[in-house]
Amino acid sequence: MSRNWQNMDLGIKLFECQTAMEEDAAKWRQLNSQLNDLVLASNEKQSKIAENIHETKENKKKMVALLTLIPGKIMQQLDYIQYKNEMCEKSMTTMAAYLVRKYVLELGSNK
C-alpha cells in the first residue's frame, strides 16, 4: 500500500509541476507579447524620428535657399525705391521749373 501512496504522491507532484509549467508558459507568452508590442512601438517611434530628421533636413535646405534669395529681393526693393525717388525728384524739378516760369511770366505781364 505504501507503494501506491508513493505513486499517488508522485502523480500529484507531477500534476502540480505540469500546472506550474503551463502557468509559466502562459506568463512567458504574455511577456513575449508585451515585448513584441514594445518593439513595434519602438520601431514606430524610430520611424517617426527618422521622418522628422528628414523633414528637418528638407526644411533646412528650403531655409538656406530662401536666405540666399533674400538679399536679391532686398536689392530689388532698394532699386525700386531709388527709381521712385529719382522720378519724384524729376517731377519736383519739373514742377519747380514750371512754377518759376509761370511766376516770371506773371511778373513780366504785370509791368
KOLGU-4560 file (N, C-alpha, C; in nm, 3 decimals, padded with zeros to 5 digits):
<recs>
<n_xx: 00.081 n_yy: -00.118 n_zz: 00.000 ca_xx: 00.000 ca_yy: 00.000 ca_zz: 00.000 c_xx: 00.086 c_yy: 00.125 c_zz: 00.000 mol: A seq: 1 type: MET>
<n_xx: 00.196 n_yy: 00.117 n_zz: 00.060 ca_xx: 00.286 ca_yy: 00.229 ca_zz: 00.069 c_xx: 00.334 c_yy: 00.268 c_zz: -00.070 mol: A seq: 2 type: SER>
<n_xx: 00.352 n_yy: 00.171 n_zz: -00.155 ca_xx: 00.396 ca_yy: 00.196 ca_zz: -00.292 c_xx: 00.289 c_yy: 00.275 c_zz: -00.368 mol: A seq: 3 type: ARG>
<n_xx: 00.164 n_yy: 00.241 n_zz: -00.346 ca_xx: 00.054 ca_yy: 00.313 ca_zz: -00.410 c_xx: 00.049 c_yy: 00.458 c_zz: -00.364 mol: A seq: 4 type: ASN>
<n_xx: 00.075 n_yy: 00.477 n_zz: -00.235 ca_xx: 00.076 ca_yy: 00.615 ca_zz: -00.182 c_xx: 00.191 c_yy: 00.694 c_zz: -00.244 mol: A seq: 5 type: TRP>
<n_xx: 00.303 n_yy: 00.630 n_zz: -00.257 ca_xx: 00.418 ca_yy: 00.697 ca_zz: -00.319 c_xx: 00.389 c_yy: 00.734 c_zz: -00.464 mol: A seq: 6 type: GLN>
<n_xx: 00.327 n_yy: 00.638 n_zz: -00.535 ca_xx: 00.292 ca_yy: 00.666 ca_zz: -00.675 c_xx: 00.190 c_yy: 00.779 c_zz: -00.686 mol: A seq: 7 type: ASN>
<n_xx: 00.092 n_yy: 00.780 n_zz: -00.597 ca_xx: -00.008 ca_yy: 00.886 ca_zz: -00.595 c_xx: 00.058 c_yy: 01.020 c_zz: -00.562 mol: A seq: 8 type: MET>
<n_xx: 00.149 n_yy: 01.014 n_zz: -00.465 ca_xx: 00.220 ca_yy: 01.136 ca_zz: -00.427 c_xx: 00.303 c_yy: 01.188 c_zz: -00.544 mol: A seq: 9 type: ASP>
<n_xx: 00.371 n_yy: 01.099 n_zz: -00.615 ca_xx: 00.449 ca_yy: 01.139 ca_zz: -00.732 c_xx: 00.357 c_yy: 01.191 c_zz: -00.842 mol: A seq: 10 type: LEU>
<n_xx: 00.242 n_yy: 01.130 n_zz: -00.859 ca_xx: 00.145 ca_yy: 01.175 ca_zz: -00.959 c_xx: 00.095 c_yy: 01.315 c_zz: -00.928 mol: A seq: 11 type: GLY>
<n_xx: 00.068 n_yy: 01.340 n_zz: -00.800 ca_xx: 00.022 ca_yy: 01.473 ca_zz: -00.759 c_xx: 00.131 c_yy: 01.576 c_zz: -00.783 mol: A seq: 12 type: ILE>
<n_xx: 00.255 n_yy: 01.541 n_zz: -00.746 ca_xx: 00.368 ca_yy: 01.633 ca_zz: -00.768 c_xx: 00.389 c_yy: 01.659 c_zz: -00.918 mol: A seq: 13 type: LYS>
<n_xx: 00.376 n_yy: 01.552 n_zz: -00.997 ca_xx: 00.390 ca_yy: 01.566 ca_zz: -01.142 c_xx: 00.280 c_yy: 01.658 c_zz: -01.197 mol: A seq: 14 type: LEU>
<n_xx: 00.158 n_yy: 01.640 n_zz: -01.149 ca_xx: 00.047 ca_yy: 01.726 ca_zz: -01.191 c_xx: 00.072 c_yy: 01.871 c_zz: -01.151 mol: A seq: 15 type: PHE>
<n_xx: 00.120 n_yy: 01.892 n_zz: -01.028 ca_xx: 00.150 ca_yy: 02.027 ca_zz: -00.980 c_xx: 00.260 c_yy: 02.092 c_zz: -01.065 mol: A seq: 16 type: GLU>
<n_xx: 00.363 n_yy: 02.013 n_zz: -01.097 ca_xx: 00.472 ca_yy: 02.064 ca_zz: -01.182 c_xx: 00.420 c_yy: 02.099 c_zz: -01.321 mol: A seq: 17 type: CYS>
<n_xx: 00.337 n_yy: 02.011 n_zz: -01.375 ca_xx: 00.282 ca_yy: 02.036 ca_zz: -01.509 c_xx: 00.196 c_yy: 02.162 c_zz: -01.508 mol: A seq: 18 type: GLN>
<n_xx: 00.115 n_yy: 02.181 n_zz: -01.405 ca_xx: 00.031 ca_yy: 02.300 ca_zz: -01.392 c_xx: 00.118 c_yy: 02.426 c_zz: -01.380 mol: A seq: 19 type: THR>
<n_xx: 00.222 n_yy: 02.417 n_zz: -01.298 ca_xx: 00.313 ca_yy: 02.531 ca_zz: -01.280 c_xx: 00.384 c_yy: 02.564 c_zz: -01.413 mol: A seq: 20 type: ALA>
<n_xx: 00.423 n_yy: 02.459 n_zz: -01.487 ca_xx: 00.488 ca_yy: 02.481 ca_zz: -01.616 c_xx: 00.394 c_yy: 02.548 c_zz: -01.714 mol: A seq: 21 type: MET>
<n_xx: 00.267 n_yy: 02.506 n_zz: -01.713 ca_xx: 00.168 ca_yy: 02.567 ca_zz: -01.802 c_xx: 00.144 c_yy: 02.713 c_zz: -01.765 mol: A seq: 22 type: GLU>
<n_xx: 00.140 n_yy: 02.741 n_zz: -01.633 ca_xx: 00.123 ca_yy: 02.879 ca_zz: -01.588 c_xx: 00.244 c_yy: 02.963 c_zz: -01.629 mol: A seq: 23 type: GLU>
<n_xx: 00.364 n_yy: 02.906 n_zz: -01.610 ca_xx: 00.487 ca_yy: 02.976 ca_zz: -01.651 c_xx: 00.487 c_yy: 03.002 c_zz: -01.801 mol: A seq: 24 type: ASP>
<n_xx: 00.445 n_yy: 02.903 n_zz: -01.879 ca_xx: 00.441 ca_yy: 02.919 ca_zz: -02.025 c_xx: 00.343 c_yy: 03.030 c_zz: -02.063 mol: A seq: 25 type: ALA>
<n_xx: 00.230 n_yy: 03.036 n_zz: -01.994 ca_xx: 00.131 ca_yy: 03.141 ca_zz: -02.021 c_xx: 00.191 c_yy: 03.278 c_zz: -01.987 mol: A seq: 26 type: ALA>
<n_xx: 00.263 n_yy: 03.285 n_zz: -01.874 ca_xx: 00.327 ca_yy: 03.412 ca_zz: -01.837 c_xx: 00.433 c_yy: 03.450 c_zz: -01.940 mol: A seq: 27 type: LYS>
<n_xx: 00.509 n_yy: 03.352 n_zz: -01.988 ca_xx: 00.612 ca_yy: 03.381 ca_zz: -02.089 c_xx: 00.548 c_yy: 03.430 c_zz: -02.219 mol: A seq: 28 type: TRP>
<n_xx: 00.436 n_yy: 03.367 n_zz: -02.258 ca_xx: 00.366 ca_yy: 03.413 ca_zz: -02.379 c_xx: 00.318 c_yy: 03.557 c_zz: -02.362 mol: A seq: 29 type: ARG>
<n_xx: 00.264 n_yy: 03.587 n_zz: -02.244 ca_xx: 00.216 ca_yy: 03.723 ca_zz: -02.217 c_xx: 00.333 c_yy: 03.822 c_zz: -02.220 mol: A seq: 30 type: GLN>
<n_xx: 00.444 n_yy: 03.787 n_zz: -02.155 ca_xx: 00.562 ca_yy: 03.875 ca_zz: -02.154 c_xx: 00.618 c_yy: 03.892 c_zz: -02.295 mol: A seq: 31 type: LEU>
<n_xx: 00.620 n_yy: 03.783 n_zz: -02.372 ca_xx: 00.669 ca_yy: 03.789 ca_zz: -02.508 c_xx: 00.580 c_yy: 03.880 c_zz: -02.594 mol: A seq: 32 type: ASN>
<n_xx: 00.451 n_yy: 03.871 n_zz: -02.572 ca_xx: 00.356 ca_yy: 03.956 ca_zz: -02.644 c_xx: 00.379 c_yy: 04.104 c_zz: -02.608 mol: A seq: 33 type: SER>
<n_xx: 00.398 n_yy: 04.131 n_zz: -02.480 ca_xx: 00.426 ca_yy: 04.268 ca_zz: -02.436 c_xx: 00.557 c_yy: 04.318 c_zz: -02.496 mol: A seq: 34 type: GLN>
<n_xx: 00.656 n_yy: 04.230 n_zz: -02.498 ca_xx: 00.786 ca_yy: 04.268 ca_zz: -02.556 c_xx: 00.770 c_yy: 04.299 c_zz: -02.705 mol: A seq: 35 type: LEU>
<n_xx: 00.695 n_yy: 04.218 n_zz: -02.776 ca_xx: 00.670 ca_yy: 04.244 ca_zz: -02.919 c_xx: 00.599 c_yy: 04.377 c_zz: -02.939 mol: A seq: 36 type: ASN>
<n_xx: 00.501 n_yy: 04.407 n_zz: -02.852 ca_xx: 00.432 ca_yy: 04.535 ca_zz: -02.860 c_xx: 00.529 c_yy: 04.651 c_zz: -02.839 mol: A seq: 37 type: ASP>
<n_xx: 00.619 n_yy: 04.636 n_zz: -02.742 ca_xx: 00.718 ca_yy: 04.740 ca_zz: -02.715 c_xx: 00.814 c_yy: 04.757 c_zz: -02.833 mol: A seq: 38 type: LEU>
<n_xx: 00.853 n_yy: 04.647 n_zz: -02.894 ca_xx: 00.944 ca_yy: 04.654 ca_zz: -03.010 c_xx: 00.873 c_yy: 04.725 c_zz: -03.126 mol: A seq: 39 type: VAL>
<n_xx: 00.746 n_yy: 04.691 n_zz: -03.149 ca_xx: 00.670 ca_yy: 04.758 ca_zz: -03.256 c_xx: 00.657 c_yy: 04.907 c_zz: -03.230 mol: A seq: 40 type: LEU>
<n_xx: 00.625 n_yy: 04.943 n_zz: -03.104 ca_xx: 00.613 ca_yy: 05.085 ca_zz: -03.068 c_xx: 00.747 c_yy: 05.156 c_zz: -03.085 mol: A seq: 41 type: ALA>
<n_xx: 00.854 n_yy: 05.090 n_zz: -03.046 ca_xx: 00.987 ca_yy: 05.148 ca_zz: -03.062 c_xx: 01.021 c_yy: 05.168 c_zz: -03.208 mol: A seq: 42 type: SER>
<n_xx: 00.990 n_yy: 05.069 n_zz: -03.291 ca_xx: 01.016 ca_yy: 05.081 ca_zz: -03.435 c_xx: 00.936 c_yy: 05.196 c_zz: -03.495 mol: A seq: 43 type: ASN>
<n_xx: 00.810 n_yy: 05.210 n_zz: -03.450 ca_xx: 00.726 ca_yy: 05.320 ca_zz: -03.498 c_xx: 00.788 c_yy: 05.454 c_zz: -03.461 mol: A seq: 44 type: GLU>
<n_xx: 00.833 n_yy: 05.465 n_zz: -03.336 ca_xx: 00.893 ca_yy: 05.591 ca_zz: -03.291 c_xx: 01.022 c_yy: 05.618 c_zz: -03.366 mol: A seq: 45 type: LYS>
<n_xx: 01.102 n_yy: 05.515 n_zz: -03.390 ca_xx: 01.226 ca_yy: 05.534 ca_zz: -03.465 c_xx: 01.195 c_yy: 05.580 c_zz: -03.607 mol: A seq: 46 type: GLN>
<n_xx: 01.090 n_yy: 05.524 n_zz: -03.665 ca_xx: 01.049 ca_yy: 05.563 ca_zz: -03.799 c_xx: 01.005 c_yy: 05.710 c_zz: -03.801 mol: A seq: 47 type: SER>
<n_xx: 00.927 n_yy: 05.750 n_zz: -03.700 ca_xx: 00.883 ca_yy: 05.890 ca_zz: -03.692 c_xx: 01.002 c_yy: 05.983 c_zz: -03.671 mol: A seq: 48 type: LYS>
<n_xx: 01.097 n_yy: 05.941 n_zz: -03.589 ca_xx: 01.217 ca_yy: 06.022 ca_zz: -03.566 c_xx: 01.294 c_yy: 06.038 c_zz: -03.696 mol: A seq: 49 type: ILE>
<n_xx: 01.310 n_yy: 05.929 n_zz: -03.770 ca_xx: 01.381 ca_yy: 05.936 ca_zz: -03.899 c_xx: 01.306 c_yy: 06.028 c_zz: -03.995 mol: A seq: 50 type: ALA>
<n_xx: 01.173 n_yy: 06.019 n_zz: -03.993 ca_xx: 01.090 ca_yy: 06.105 ca_zz: -04.078 c_xx: 01.110 c_yy: 06.252 c_zz: -04.040 mol: A seq: 51 type: GLU>
<n_xx: 01.110 n_yy: 06.280 n_zz: -03.909 ca_xx: 01.129 ca_yy: 06.417 ca_zz: -03.861 c_xx: 01.268 c_yy: 06.469 c_zz: -03.898 mol: A seq: 52 type: ASN>
<n_xx: 01.368 n_yy: 06.383 n_zz: -03.889 ca_xx: 01.504 ca_yy: 06.424 ca_zz: -03.926 c_xx: 01.507 c_yy: 06.459 c_zz: -04.074 mol: A seq: 53 type: ILE>
<n_xx: 01.443 n_yy: 06.376 n_zz: -04.155 ca_xx: 01.438 ca_yy: 06.402 ca_zz: -04.300 c_xx: 01.367 c_yy: 06.535 c_zz: -04.328 mol: A seq: 54 type: HIS>
<n_xx: 01.252 n_yy: 06.556 n_zz: -04.263 ca_xx: 01.177 ca_yy: 06.681 ca_zz: -04.281 c_xx: 01.260 c_yy: 06.801 c_zz: -04.237 mol: A seq: 55 type: GLU>
<n_xx: 01.331 n_yy: 06.785 n_zz: -04.125 ca_xx: 01.415 ca_yy: 06.893 ca_zz: -04.075 c_xx: 01.524 c_yy: 06.927 c_zz: -04.176 mol: A seq: 56 type: THR>
<n_xx: 01.586 n_yy: 06.824 n_zz: -04.234 ca_xx: 01.689 ca_yy: 06.848 ca_zz: -04.335 c_xx: 01.630 c_yy: 06.919 c_zz: -04.456 mol: A seq: 57 type: LYS>
<n_xx: 01.511 n_yy: 06.876 n_zz: -04.499 ca_xx: 01.445 ca_yy: 06.939 ca_zz: -04.614 c_xx: 01.411 c_yy: 07.084 c_zz: -04.582 mol: A seq: 58 type: GLU>
<n_xx: 01.359 n_yy: 07.108 n_zz: -04.462 ca_xx: 01.326 ca_yy: 07.245 ca_zz: -04.422 c_xx: 01.451 c_yy: 07.332 c_zz: -04.415 mol: A seq: 59 type: ASN>
<n_xx: 01.561 n_yy: 07.274 n_zz: -04.369 ca_xx: 01.687 ca_yy: 07.348 ca_zz: -04.362 c_xx: 01.732 c_yy: 07.388 c_zz: -04.503 mol: A seq: 60 type: LYS>
<n_xx: 01.719 n_yy: 07.294 n_zz: -04.597 ca_xx: 01.756 ca_yy: 07.325 ca_zz: -04.736 c_xx: 01.670 c_yy: 07.439 c_zz: -04.790 mol: A seq: 61 type: LYS>
<n_xx: 01.539 n_yy: 07.434 n_zz: -04.760 ca_xx: 01.448 ca_yy: 07.538 ca_zz: -04.807 c_xx: 01.484 c_yy: 07.673 c_zz: -04.745 mol: A seq: 62 type: LYS>
<n_xx: 01.517 n_yy: 07.672 n_zz: -04.615 ca_xx: 01.554 ca_yy: 07.796 ca_zz: -04.548 c_xx: 01.682 c_yy: 07.855 c_zz: -04.608 mol: A seq: 63 type: MET>
<n_xx: 01.778 n_yy: 07.769 n_zz: -04.636 ca_xx: 01.903 ca_yy: 07.816 ca_zz: -04.696 c_xx: 01.873 c_yy: 07.877 c_zz: -04.833 mol: A seq: 64 type: VAL>
<n_xx: 01.788 n_yy: 07.810 n_zz: -04.910 ca_xx: 01.751 ca_yy: 07.863 ca_zz: -05.042 c_xx: 01.681 c_yy: 07.998 c_zz: -05.029 mol: A seq: 65 type: ALA>
<n_xx: 01.591 n_yy: 08.010 n_zz: -04.932 ca_xx: 01.522 ca_yy: 08.137 ca_zz: -04.912 c_xx: 01.618 c_yy: 08.246 c_zz: -04.866 mol: A seq: 66 type: LEU>
<n_xx: 01.709 n_yy: 08.208 n_zz: -04.777 ca_xx: 01.805 ca_yy: 08.308 ca_zz: -04.728 c_xx: 01.897 c_yy: 08.357 c_zz: -04.838 mol: A seq: 67 type: LEU>
<n_xx: 01.923 n_yy: 08.272 n_zz: -04.935 ca_xx: 02.007 ca_yy: 08.318 ca_zz: -05.046 c_xx: 01.928 c_yy: 08.409 c_zz: -05.140 mol: A seq: 68 type: THR>
<n_xx: 01.795 n_yy: 08.396 n_zz: -05.141 ca_xx: 01.712 ca_yy: 08.482 ca_zz: -05.225 c_xx: 01.686 c_yy: 08.618 c_zz: -05.162 mol: A seq: 69 type: LEU>
<n_xx: 01.688 n_yy: 08.625 n_zz: -05.031 ca_xx: 01.651 ca_yy: 08.748 ca_zz: -04.960 c_xx: 01.738 c_yy: 08.867 c_zz: -05.002 mol: A seq: 70 type: ILE>
<n_xx: 01.871 n_yy: 08.856 n_zz: -05.006 ca_xx: 01.949 ca_yy: 08.973 ca_zz: -05.047 c_xx: 01.910 c_yy: 09.025 c_zz: -05.186 mol: A seq: 71 type: PRO>
<n_xx: 01.885 n_yy: 08.935 n_zz: -05.279 ca_xx: 01.842 ca_yy: 08.976 ca_zz: -05.413 c_xx: 01.709 c_yy: 09.051 c_zz: -05.408 mol: A seq: 72 type: GLY>
<n_xx: 01.617 n_yy: 09.001 n_zz: -05.328 ca_xx: 01.486 ca_yy: 09.067 ca_zz: -05.315 c_xx: 01.502 c_yy: 09.204 c_zz: -05.250 mol: A seq: 73 type: LYS>
<n_xx: 01.588 n_yy: 09.213 n_zz: -05.151 ca_xx: 01.612 ca_yy: 09.342 ca_zz: -05.085 c_xx: 01.671 c_yy: 09.440 c_zz: -05.186 mol: A seq: 74 type: ILE>
<n_xx: 01.766 n_yy: 09.393 n_zz: -05.265 ca_xx: 01.827 ca_yy: 09.480 ca_zz: -05.365 c_xx: 01.723 c_yy: 09.526 c_zz: -05.466 mol: A seq: 75 type: MET>
<n_xx: 01.633 n_yy: 09.437 n_zz: -05.507 ca_xx: 01.526 ca_yy: 09.476 ca_zz: -05.599 c_xx: 01.441 c_yy: 09.587 c_zz: -05.539 mol: A seq: 76 type: GLN>
<n_xx: 01.405 n_yy: 09.569 n_zz: -05.411 ca_xx: 01.322 ca_yy: 09.670 ca_zz: -05.345 c_xx: 01.397 c_yy: 09.803 c_zz: -05.333 mol: A seq: 77 type: GLN>
<n_xx: 01.527 n_yy: 09.797 n_zz: -05.300 ca_xx: 01.605 ca_yy: 09.920 ca_zz: -05.289 c_xx: 01.617 c_yy: 09.989 c_zz: -05.425 mol: A seq: 78 type: LEU>
<n_xx: 01.637 n_yy: 09.911 n_zz: -05.530 ca_xx: 01.644 ca_yy: 09.968 ca_zz: -05.664 c_xx: 01.511 c_yy: 10.036 c_zz: -05.700 mol: A seq: 79 type: ASP>
<n_xx: 01.401 n_yy: 09.971 n_zz: -05.665 ca_xx: 01.269 ca_yy: 10.026 ca_zz: -05.694 c_xx: 01.249 c_yy: 10.157 c_zz: -05.617 mol: A seq: 80 type: TYR>
<n_xx: 01.288 n_yy: 10.159 n_zz: -05.490 ca_xx: 01.274 ca_yy: 10.281 ca_zz: -05.407 c_xx: 01.360 c_yy: 10.393 c_zz: -05.466 mol: A seq: 81 type: ILE>
<n_xx: 01.482 n_yy: 10.358 n_zz: -05.505 ca_xx: 01.571 ca_yy: 10.458 ca_zz: -05.566 c_xx: 01.509 c_yy: 10.513 c_zz: -05.695 mol: A seq: 82 type: GLN>
<n_xx: 01.455 n_yy: 10.426 n_zz: -05.777 ca_xx: 01.388 ca_yy: 10.467 ca_zz: -05.901 c_xx: 01.273 c_yy: 10.563 c_zz: -05.869 mol: A seq: 83 type: TYR>
<n_xx: 01.190 n_yy: 10.527 n_zz: -05.772 ca_xx: 01.076 ca_yy: 10.611 ca_zz: -05.733 c_xx: 01.125 c_yy: 10.747 c_zz: -05.684 mol: A seq: 84 type: LYS>
<n_xx: 01.233 n_yy: 10.747 n_zz: -05.604 ca_xx: 01.288 ca_yy: 10.874 ca_zz: -05.554 c_xx: 01.337 c_yy: 10.960 c_zz: -05.670 mol: A seq: 85 type: ASN>
<n_xx: 01.406 n_yy: 10.899 n_zz: -05.765 ca_xx: 01.455 ca_yy: 10.974 ca_zz: -05.881 c_xx: 01.339 c_yy: 11.033 c_zz: -05.961 mol: A seq: 86 type: GLU>
<n_xx: 01.234 n_yy: 10.952 n_zz: -05.980 ca_xx: 01.118 ca_yy: 11.000 ca_zz: -06.055 c_xx: 01.051 c_yy: 11.116 c_zz: -05.980 mol: A seq: 87 type: MET>
<n_xx: 01.047 n_yy: 11.103 n_zz: -05.848 ca_xx: 00.987 ca_yy: 11.208 ca_zz: -05.766 c_xx: 01.070 c_yy: 11.336 c_zz: -05.776 mol: A seq: 88 type: CYS>
<n_xx: 01.203 n_yy: 11.321 n_zz: -05.770 ca_xx: 01.291 ca_yy: 11.437 ca_zz: -05.783 c_xx: 01.273 c_yy: 11.503 c_zz: -05.919 mol: A seq: 89 type: GLU>
<n_xx: 01.266 n_yy: 11.425 n_zz: -06.024 ca_xx: 01.245 ca_yy: 11.480 ca_zz: -06.159 c_xx: 01.113 c_yy: 11.554 c_zz: -06.166 mol: A seq: 90 type: LYS>
<n_xx: 01.010 n_yy: 11.494 n_zz: -06.108 ca_xx: 00.878 ca_yy: 11.558 ca_zz: -06.109 c_xx: 00.883 c_yy: 11.689 c_zz: -06.032 mol: A seq: 91 type: SER>
<n_xx: 00.951 n_yy: 11.689 n_zz: -05.917 ca_xx: 00.960 ca_yy: 11.810 ca_zz: -05.837 c_xx: 01.040 c_yy: 11.918 c_zz: -05.911 mol: A seq: 92 type: MET>
<n_xx: 01.149 n_yy: 11.877 n_zz: -05.979 ca_xx: 01.230 ca_yy: 11.972 ca_zz: -06.056 c_xx: 01.148 c_yy: 12.029 c_zz: -06.170 mol: A seq: 93 type: THR>
<n_xx: 01.077 n_yy: 11.945 n_zz: -06.239 ca_xx: 00.992 ca_yy: 11.989 ca_zz: -06.350 c_xx: 00.885 c_yy: 12.084 c_zz: -06.299 mol: A seq: 94 type: THR>
<n_xx: 00.822 n_yy: 12.049 n_zz: -06.186 ca_xx: 00.717 ca_yy: 12.132 ca_zz: -06.129 c_xx: 00.775 c_yy: 12.265 c_zz: -06.083 mol: A seq: 95 type: MET>
<n_xx: 00.893 n_yy: 12.265 n_zz: -06.022 ca_xx: 00.955 ca_yy: 12.389 ca_zz: -05.976 c_xx: 00.989 c_yy: 12.478 c_zz: -06.096 mol: A seq: 96 type: ALA>
<n_xx: 01.043 n_yy: 12.418 n_zz: -06.201 ca_xx: 01.077 ca_yy: 12.496 ca_zz: -06.322 c_xx: 00.950 c_yy: 12.557 c_zz: -06.381 mol: A seq: 97 type: ALA>
<n_xx: 00.843 n_yy: 12.481 n_zz: -06.385 ca_xx: 00.717 ca_yy: 12.531 ca_zz: -06.438 c_xx: 00.666 c_yy: 12.649 c_zz: -06.354 mol: A seq: 98 type: TYR>
<n_xx: 00.672 n_yy: 12.631 n_zz: -06.221 ca_xx: 00.622 ca_yy: 12.738 ca_zz: -06.133 c_xx: 00.708 c_yy: 12.863 c_zz: -06.145 mol: A seq: 99 type: LEU>
<n_xx: 00.841 n_yy: 12.845 n_zz: -06.158 ca_xx: 00.930 ca_yy: 12.961 ca_zz: -06.174 c_xx: 00.897 c_yy: 13.033 c_zz: -06.305 mol: A seq: 100 type: VAL>
<n_xx: 00.883 n_yy: 12.958 n_zz: -06.414 ca_xx: 00.849 ca_yy: 13.018 ca_zz: -06.544 c_xx: 00.716 c_yy: 13.092 c_zz: -06.536 mol: A seq: 101 type: ARG>
<n_xx: 00.619 n_yy: 13.027 n_zz: -06.472 ca_xx: 00.487 ca_yy: 13.088 ca_zz: -06.460 c_xx: 00.497 c_yy: 13.218 c_zz: -06.380 mol: A seq: 102 type: LYS>
<n_xx: 00.572 n_yy: 13.213 n_zz: -06.271 ca_xx: 00.588 ca_yy: 13.332 ca_zz: -06.186 c_xx: 00.658 c_yy: 13.444 c_zz: -06.262 mol: A seq: 103 type: TYR>
<n_xx: 00.766 n_yy: 13.406 n_zz: -06.337 ca_xx: 00.840 ca_yy: 13.506 ca_zz: -06.414 c_xx: 00.749 c_yy: 13.568 c_zz: -06.521 mol: A seq: 104 type: VAL>
<n_xx: 00.670 n_yy: 13.484 n_zz: -06.587 ca_xx: 00.581 ca_yy: 13.535 ca_zz: -06.690 c_xx: 00.474 c_yy: 13.626 c_zz: -06.629 mol: A seq: 105 type: LEU>
<n_xx: 00.425 n_yy: 13.592 n_zz: -06.513 ca_xx: 00.325 ca_yy: 13.675 ca_zz: -06.446 c_xx: 00.386 c_yy: 13.807 c_zz: -06.403 mol: A seq: 106 type: GLU>
<n_xx: 00.509 n_yy: 13.805 n_zz: -06.356 ca_xx: 00.579 ca_yy: 13.930 ca_zz: -06.318 c_xx: 00.598 c_yy: 14.018 c_zz: -06.441 mol: A seq: 107 type: LEU>
<n_xx: 00.636 n_yy: 13.955 n_zz: -06.551 ca_xx: 00.659 ca_yy: 14.030 ca_zz: -06.676 c_xx: 00.531 c_yy: 14.089 c_zz: -06.730 mol: A seq: 108 type: GLY>
<n_xx: 00.421 n_yy: 14.021 n_zz: -06.713 ca_xx: 00.295 ca_yy: 14.071 ca_zz: -06.769 c_xx: 00.234 c_yy: 14.175 c_zz: -06.678 mol: A seq: 109 type: SER>
<n_xx: 00.272 n_yy: 14.180 n_zz: -06.554 ca_xx: 00.218 ca_yy: 14.279 ca_zz: -06.460 c_xx: 00.290 c_yy: 14.412 c_zz: -06.471 mol: A seq: 110 type: ASN>
<n_xx: 00.394 n_yy: 14.428 n_zz: -06.543 ca_xx: 00.469 ca_yy: 14.553 ca_zz: -06.553 c_xx: 00.403 c_yy: 14.648 c_zz: -06.639 mol: A seq: 111 type: LYS>
</recs>
